[in-house]
Amino acid sequence: MATLAVDVWRVGCTILEIATAKPPWSQFEGIYDNIIFLFTHLSNYSKVQVVCLCQVAAIFKIGNSKEMPEIPDHLSNDAKNFIRLCLQRNPTVRPTAVSF
């Protein structure tokens, strides 16, 4: 069940995307490009089907891993900490909007 904590998560993702001009966890994009190429050329799946499968796989990986997205070094320590706080995996330990 979604709570307001998901909005804090979204804020962290949005700020990170603004700061990098790339979506969070974009380091996985190259991996999926290779999978899309292979599956569309070596199977009966259409490109649309393979892209959908890769998107689901990416969501699963992000949701079930402990990996944080890449946070650029050029950001201030305060900005890095803010993003890390927003992207806490456990929503019960994620700060609320009021606590910021």
VEXFIDO-814802 format. One record per residue (C-alpha): x, y, z; residue number from 1; chain. Coordinates in steps of 0.1 Angstrom, whole numbers, plus 2048, in hexadecimal, padded with zeros to 3 digits. Layout:
BEGIN
  xx  yy  zz num chaine
   X   Y   Z NUM      A
...
% end
This chain:
BEGIN
  xx  yy  zz num chaine
 800 800 800   1      A
 80E 822 7F6   2      A
 813 83C 810   3      A
 820 85F 810   4      A
 843 851 814   5      A
 842 849 7EF   6      A
 83F 86E 7E8   7      A
 860 874 7FA   8      A
 86F 858 7E5   9      A
 863 869 7C6  10      A
 872 88B 7D1  11      A
 894 87A 7D5  12      A
 891 86A 7B2  13      A
 886 88B 7A3  14      A
 8A2 89F 7B2  15      A
 8BB 885 7A8  16      A
 8AE 886 784  17      A
 8B0 8AC 783  18      A
 8D3 8AB 790  19      A
 8E0 891 777  20      A
 8C8 895 759  21      A
 8C3 86F 75B  22      A
 8AA 85A 76D  23      A
 8B6 849 78E  24      A
 8C5 827 789  25      A
 8CC 82F 764  26      A
 8EC 81B 768  27      A
 8D7 7FD 75F  28      A
 8CC 80B 73D  29      A
 8EA 7FD 729  30      A
 8E3 7DA 737  31      A
 8BF 7DB 72B  32      A
 8C9 7E8 709  33      A
 8DE 7C9 704  34      A
 8C2 7B3 710  35      A
 8A9 7C4 6F8  36      A
 8C1 7BF 6DB  37      A
 8C7 79B 6E2  38      A
 8A2 791 6E9  39      A
 894 7A4 6CB  40      A
 8AE 793 6B4  41      A
 8AF 770 6C3  42      A
 88B 76A 6CE  43      A
 867 76D 6C2  44      A
 861 78A 6DA  45      A
 859 7AC 6CC  46      A
 86E 7CA 6D6  47      A
 850 7D8 6E9  48      A
 84D 7B8 6FD  49      A
 872 7B7 705  50      A
 872 7DC 710  51      A
 854 7D5 727  52      A
 866 7B7 736  53      A
 886 7CC 73C  54      A
 872 7E8 74C  55      A
 862 7CF 764  56      A
 884 7C0 76B  57      A
 892 7E2 772  58      A
 876 7EA 78A  59      A
 87B 7C9 79C  60      A
 8A0 7CE 79F  61      A
 89C 7F2 7AC  62      A
 881 7E7 7C5  63      A
 893 7C8 7D2  64      A
 8B8 7D2 7D2  65      A
 8CA 7E7 7ED  66      A
 8DC 7FA 7D2  67      A
 8D9 820 7D2  68      A
 8D9 833 7B1  69      A
 8F9 844 7A8  70      A
 8FB 866 7B9  71      A
 913 87E 7A8  72      A
 931 88B 7BA  73      A
 92A 8AF 7AF  74      A
 90C 8B1 7C7  75      A
 912 8C0 7E9  76      A
 913 8A9 807  77      A
 8F1 8B7 812  78      A
 8E2 8AF 7F0  79      A
 8F0 88B 7F0  80      A
 8E4 885 814  81      A
 8C1 893 80B  82      A
 8BF 87B 7ED  83      A
 8CB 85D 802  84      A
 8B1 865 81D  85      A
 895 868 803  86      A
 89F 846 7F3  87      A
 8A0 832 814  88      A
 893 80F 80A  89      A
 87E 80C 82A  90      A
 862 826 828  91      A
 85E 825 84E  92      A
 881 833 852  93      A
 87E 84B 835  94      A
 87A 86F 841  95      A
 858 880 83D  96      A
 853 8A1 82B  97      A
 84D 8B2 84C  98      A
 86E 8A6 85B  99      A
 882 8B6 83F 100      A
% end
